[in-house]
Amino acid sequence: MIKSSRLSAMVLSAALLLPALAYAAGPKTYQVTGPVLEVKDDLIAVQKGKDRWEIGRDASTKVTGDLKVGSKVTIEYKMVGTAVEVKPDKGGAKKK
């Protein structure tokens, strides 16, 4: 009886945790570090080597410290698609 209830508890726990793990597996997180070139309500521009990186931000973006031009920052970001256009095959499908 004890083994059965323990097994049931383990199965229930696994069933509750699996959806949470699948949700947490989202896109990979990346980082960019450098001096701030520009700050706007919807973006932060950072110098990365010779390149200017523009990272979008919104009300949910967590900022710790005094964010201003010239500050050295590390920004964590995720790549998220905003639109997908499927292109037709160039050769076309061959019929058998």
Backbone as a printed PyTorch tensor [residue, N CA C, xyz], in Angstrom:
tensor([[[  0.8130,  -1.1940,   0.0000],
         [  0.0000,   0.0000,   0.0000],
         [  0.8610,   1.2630,   0.0000]],

        [[  1.9060,   1.2740,   0.7970],
         [  2.7860,   2.4330,   0.8660],
         [  3.4970,   2.6320,  -0.4610]],

        [[  3.9530,   1.5440,  -1.0750],
         [  4.6460,   1.6480,  -2.3510],
         [  3.7210,   2.2150,  -3.4210]],

        [[  2.4650,   1.8090,  -3.4070],
         [  1.5070,   2.2830,  -4.3930],
         [  1.2480,   3.7770,  -4.2490]],

        [[  1.1000,   4.2700,  -3.0330],
         [  0.8470,   5.6980,  -2.8450],
         [  2.0890,   6.5200,  -3.1690]],

        [[  3.2620,   5.9700,  -2.8790],
         [  4.5060,   6.6700,  -3.2130],
         [  4.6550,   6.7680,  -4.7330]],

        [[  4.3580,   5.6890,  -5.4270],
         [  4.4280,   5.6830,  -6.8860],
         [  3.4200,   6.6630,  -7.4740]],

        [[  2.2190,   6.6870,  -6.9180],
         [  1.1950,   7.6220,  -7.3870],
         [  1.6390,   9.0600,  -7.1880]],

        [[  2.2530,   9.3480,  -6.0640],
         [  2.7420,  10.7020,  -5.7910],
         [  3.8450,  11.0870,  -6.7700]],

        [[  4.7230,  10.1410,  -7.0920],
         [  5.8000,  10.4240,  -8.0330],
         [  5.2480,  10.6780,  -9.4290]],

        [[  4.2790,   9.8980,  -9.8480],
         [  3.6720,  10.0690, -11.1690],
         [  2.9570,  11.4100, -11.2450]],

        [[  2.2290,  11.7610, -10.1940],
         [  1.5300,  13.0420, -10.1610],
         [  2.5160,  14.2030, -10.1990]],

        [[  3.5930,  14.1010,  -9.4450],
         [  4.6180,  15.1520,  -9.4390],
         [  5.2210,  15.3290, -10.8260]],

        [[  5.5470,  14.2220, -11.4770],
         [  6.1210,  14.2920, -12.8260],
         [  5.1370,  14.9230, -13.8020]],

        [[  3.8640,  14.5660, -13.6910],
         [  2.8420,  15.1160, -14.5890],
         [  2.6950,  16.6220, -14.4000]],

        [[  2.8800,  17.0930, -13.1850],
         [  2.7670,  18.5290, -12.9270],
         [  4.0160,  19.2920, -13.3550]],

        [[  5.1830,  18.6570, -13.2750],
         [  6.4320,  19.3360, -13.6060],
         [  6.7450,  19.3660, -15.0990]],

        [[  6.3230,  18.3800, -15.8600],
         [  6.6710,  18.3170, -17.2820],
         [  6.2110,  19.5410, -18.0750]],

        [[  4.9690,  20.0050, -17.9270],
         [  4.5850,  21.2040, -18.6770],
         [  5.4210,  22.4300, -18.3050]],

        [[  5.7820,  22.5630, -17.0390],
         [  6.6070,  23.6880, -16.6120],
         [  7.9900,  23.6120, -17.2470]],

        [[  8.5590,  22.4270, -17.3380],
         [  9.8720,  22.2660, -17.9620],
         [  9.8180,  22.5650, -19.4540]],

        [[  8.7610,  22.1490, -20.1150],
         [  8.6150,  22.4230, -21.5480],
         [  8.4950,  23.9240, -21.7950]],

        [[  7.7650,  24.6140, -20.9360],
         [  7.6080,  26.0610, -21.0880],
         [  8.9310,  26.7760, -20.8370]],

        [[  9.6990,  26.3230, -19.8830],
         [ 10.9600,  26.9660, -19.5210],
         [ 12.0440,  26.7430, -20.5740]],

        [[ 11.8340,  25.8290, -21.4990],
         [ 12.8570,  25.4870, -22.4770],
         [ 12.9240,  26.4600, -23.6390]],

        [[ 12.1690,  27.5290, -23.6610],
         [ 12.0950,  28.5120, -24.7330],
         [ 13.4080,  28.8000, -25.4460]],

        [[ 13.4800,  29.9240, -26.1460],
         [ 14.6750,  30.2470, -26.9130],
         [ 15.9060,  30.4360, -26.0280]],

        [[ 17.0570,  30.1970, -26.6040],
         [ 18.3300,  30.3510, -25.9100],
         [ 18.5580,  31.8240, -25.5590]],

        [[ 19.2330,  32.0700, -24.4270],
         [ 19.5630,  33.4240, -23.9980],
         [ 20.9940,  33.7480, -24.4160]],

        [[ 21.2060,  34.9610, -24.9300],
         [ 22.5190,  35.4220, -25.3640],
         [ 22.8970,  36.6690, -24.5610]],

        [[ 24.1470,  37.1120, -24.6900],
         [ 24.6110,  38.3240, -24.0150],
         [ 25.4220,  39.1770, -24.9710]],

        [[ 25.3610,  40.4850, -24.7400],
         [ 26.2480,  41.4180, -25.4130],
         [ 26.7280,  42.4070, -24.3500]],

        [[ 28.0220,  42.7150, -24.3660],
         [ 28.6100,  43.6310, -23.3910],
         [ 29.3380,  44.7350, -24.1350]],

        [[ 29.1850,  45.9610, -23.6510],
         [ 29.8850,  47.0930, -24.2400],
         [ 29.3420,  48.3940, -23.7120]],

        [[ 29.9340,  49.4980, -24.1760],
         [ 29.4550,  50.8110, -23.7480],
         [ 28.1420,  51.1770, -24.4500]],

        [[ 27.2850,  51.8800, -23.7240],
         [ 25.9910,  52.3130, -24.2640],
         [ 26.2120,  53.5040, -25.1890]],

        [[ 25.6740,  53.4070, -26.3950],
         [ 25.7480,  54.5010, -27.3700],
         [ 24.4930,  55.3580, -27.3600]],

        [[ 23.3400,  54.7210, -27.0820],
         [ 22.0590,  55.4230, -27.1490],
         [ 21.0460,  54.6840, -26.2890]],

        [[ 20.1650,  55.4450, -25.6240],
         [ 19.0970,  54.8640, -24.8230],
         [ 17.7810,  55.5090, -25.2400]],

        [[ 16.8020,  54.6860, -25.5950],
         [ 15.4470,  55.1410, -25.9080],
         [ 14.4690,  54.2770, -25.1190]],

        [[ 13.2030,  54.6550, -25.1480],
         [ 12.1830,  53.8650, -24.4580],
         [ 12.1010,  52.4430, -24.9950]],

        [[ 12.3820,  52.2650, -26.2950],
         [ 12.1970,  50.9540, -26.9110],
         [ 13.4880,  50.2760, -27.3690]],

        [[ 14.6710,  50.8840, -27.0880],
         [ 15.9200,  50.2350, -27.4750],
         [ 17.0930,  50.7560, -26.6780]],

        [[ 18.1380,  49.9190, -26.6460],
         [ 19.4360,  50.3010, -26.0940],
         [ 20.4570,  49.9540, -27.1660]],

        [[ 21.2870,  50.9240, -27.5700],
         [ 22.3400,  50.6830, -28.5580],
         [ 23.6660,  50.5350, -27.8170]],

        [[ 24.4080,  49.4730, -28.1580],
         [ 25.6660,  49.1470, -27.4970],
         [ 26.7570,  48.9870, -28.5480]],

        [[ 27.9730,  49.4270, -28.2350],
         [ 29.1270,  49.2340, -29.1170],
         [ 29.7310,  47.8730, -28.8260]],

        [[ 29.7700,  47.0030, -29.8220],
         [ 30.3640,  45.6670, -29.6910],
         [ 31.4620,  45.5790, -30.7340]],

        [[ 32.7060,  45.7750, -30.3140],
         [ 33.8100,  45.8360, -31.2680],
         [ 33.6230,  47.0560, -32.1540]],

        [[ 33.5630,  46.8460, -33.4700],
         [ 33.3340,  47.9520, -34.4080],
         [ 31.8620,  48.1120, -34.7570]],

        [[ 31.0290,  47.2080, -34.2370],
         [ 29.6130,  47.1920, -34.6140],
         [ 28.7280,  47.8640, -33.5720]],

        [[ 27.6290,  48.4060, -34.0480],
         [ 26.5890,  48.9700, -33.1930],
         [ 25.4720,  47.9380, -33.1040]],

        [[ 25.1570,  47.4900, -31.8870],
         [ 24.0940,  46.5220, -31.6570],
         [ 22.9070,  47.2560, -31.0700]],

        [[ 21.7510,  47.1100, -31.6820],
         [ 20.5210,  47.6960, -31.1570],
         [ 19.6650,  46.5710, -30.5850]],

        [[ 19.4280,  46.6210, -29.2920],
         [ 18.6380,  45.6150, -28.5960],
         [ 17.3150,  46.2640, -28.1890]],

        [[ 16.2160,  45.6810, -28.6330],
         [ 14.9020,  46.2080, -28.2790],
         [ 14.5970,  45.9860, -26.8080]],

        [[ 13.7520,  46.8550, -26.2540],
         [ 13.3080,  46.6870, -24.8720],
         [ 11.8910,  47.1910, -24.7270]],

        [[ 11.2230,  46.7310, -23.6510],
         [  9.8620,  47.1780, -23.3660],
         [  9.7090,  47.3380, -21.8590]],

        [[  8.4930,  47.4940, -21.3990],
         [  8.2350,  47.7420, -19.9840],
         [  8.6810,  46.5740, -19.1000]],

        [[  8.7740,  45.3690, -19.6540],
         [  9.1740,  44.2120, -18.8520],
         [ 10.6870,  44.0340, -18.7600]],

        [[ 11.4680,  44.8570, -19.4870],
         [ 12.9270,  44.7500, -19.4440],
         [ 13.4340,  45.2470, -18.0950]],

        [[ 14.1360,  44.3750, -17.3840],
         [ 14.6600,  44.7120, -16.0560],
         [ 15.9860,  45.4520, -16.2180]],

        [[ 16.0780,  46.6350, -15.6320],
         [ 17.3040,  47.4280, -15.6670],
         [ 17.7560,  47.6490, -14.2300]],

        [[ 18.9900,  47.2470, -13.9260],
         [ 19.5500,  47.5160, -12.6030],
         [ 20.6870,  48.5110, -12.7570]],

        [[ 20.6750,  49.5520, -11.9600],
         [ 21.7010,  50.5860, -12.0460],
         [ 21.2200,  51.7720, -12.8680]],

        [[ 22.1300,  52.7130, -13.0650],
         [ 21.8330,  53.9550, -13.7840],
         [ 22.1930,  53.7770, -15.2570]],

        [[ 21.1950,  53.5040, -16.0760],
         [ 21.4040,  53.2730, -17.5070],
         [ 21.5090,  54.6090, -18.2230]],

        [[ 22.7000,  54.8750, -18.7870],
         [ 22.9000,  56.1260, -19.5240],
         [ 23.9970,  55.9200, -20.5690]],

        [[ 24.0700,  56.8330, -21.5060],
         [ 25.0910,  56.7790, -22.5540],
         [ 26.4650,  56.7950, -21.8920]],

        [[ 27.3330,  55.8970, -22.3580],
         [ 28.6870,  55.7980, -21.8240],
         [ 28.8550,  54.7040, -20.7870]],

        [[ 27.7600,  54.2860, -20.1390],
         [ 27.8440,  53.2120, -19.1470],
         [ 28.2110,  51.9070, -19.8360]],

        [[ 29.0110,  51.0870, -19.1600],
         [ 29.3040,  49.7540, -19.6790],
         [ 28.2200,  48.8230, -19.1540]],

        [[ 27.5950,  48.0770, -20.0540],
         [ 26.4840,  47.2060, -19.6860],
         [ 26.6790,  45.8120, -20.2570]],

        [[ 26.0100,  44.8650, -19.6540],
         [ 25.8380,  43.5320, -20.2200],
         [ 24.3430,  43.3310, -20.3710]],

        [[ 23.9060,  43.0630, -21.5830],
         [ 22.4880,  42.8740, -21.8740],
         [ 22.2540,  41.4120, -22.2060]],

        [[ 21.3100,  40.7950, -21.5240],
         [ 20.8650,  39.4510, -21.8620],
         [ 19.6600,  39.5980, -22.7780]],

        [[ 19.6320,  38.8150, -23.8520],
         [ 18.5280,  38.9080, -24.8010],
         [ 18.2340,  37.5510, -25.4010]],

        [[ 17.0640,  37.4360, -26.0120],
         [ 16.6490,  36.2390, -26.7310],
         [ 16.2730,  36.6480, -28.1450]],

        [[ 16.5590,  35.7920, -29.0920],
         [ 16.1380,  36.0480, -30.4690],
         [ 14.7150,  35.5360, -30.6240]],

        [[ 13.8170,  36.4300, -31.0280],
         [ 12.4100,  36.0730, -31.1820],
         [ 11.9480,  36.5290, -32.5510]],

        [[ 11.3760,  35.6280, -33.2930],
         [ 10.8590,  35.9710, -34.6140],
         [  9.6330,  36.8640, -34.4970]],

        [[  9.4970,  37.7960, -35.4190],
         [  8.3300,  38.6740, -35.4420],
         [  7.4290,  38.4030, -36.6370]],

        [[  7.9780,  37.7570, -37.6650],
         [  7.1820,  37.4000, -38.8430],
         [  7.8910,  36.2600, -39.5750]],

        [[  7.1200,  35.3890, -40.1740],
         [  7.6750,  34.2820, -40.9460],
         [  6.9810,  34.2550, -42.2940]],

        [[  7.7740,  34.2720, -43.3730],
         [  7.2350,  34.1550, -44.7220],
         [  7.8370,  32.9070, -45.3480]],

        [[  6.9990,  31.9520, -45.6920],
         [  7.4600,  30.7120, -46.3080],
         [  7.5790,  30.9440, -47.8100]],

        [[  8.7500,  30.6710, -48.3480],
         [  9.0060,  30.8620, -49.7730],
         [  8.6850,  29.6000, -50.5400]],

        [[  8.2010,  29.7360, -51.7750],
         [  7.9240,  28.5470, -52.5910],
         [  9.2360,  27.8560, -52.9850]],

        [[  9.1400,  26.5480, -53.2100],
         [ 10.3070,  25.8030, -53.6920],
         [ 10.7200,  26.3490, -55.0430]],

        [[ 12.0370,  26.4780, -55.2860],
         [ 12.5100,  27.0110, -56.5590],
         [ 12.3100,  26.0420, -57.6980]],

        [[ 12.5350,  24.7470, -57.4550],
         [ 12.4270,  23.7620, -58.5110],
         [ 11.0010,  23.2600, -58.7020]],

        [[ 10.1620,  23.4920, -57.7350],
         [  8.8150,  22.9570, -57.8010],
         [  8.8220,  21.4710, -57.4600]],

        [[  7.7230,  20.9960, -57.0230],
         [  7.5980,  19.5820, -56.6620],
         [  7.4920,  18.7430, -57.9350]],

        [[  8.2410,  17.6600, -57.9940],
         [  8.1720,  16.7600, -59.1550],
         [  7.0780,  15.7480, -58.9140]],

        [[  6.2300,  15.5580, -59.9140],
         [  5.1400,  14.5780, -59.8130],
         [  5.6150,  13.2390, -60.3070]],

        [[  5.1480,  12.2020, -59.6570],
         [  5.5340,  10.8480, -60.0690],
         [  4.4580,  10.2300, -60.9260]]])
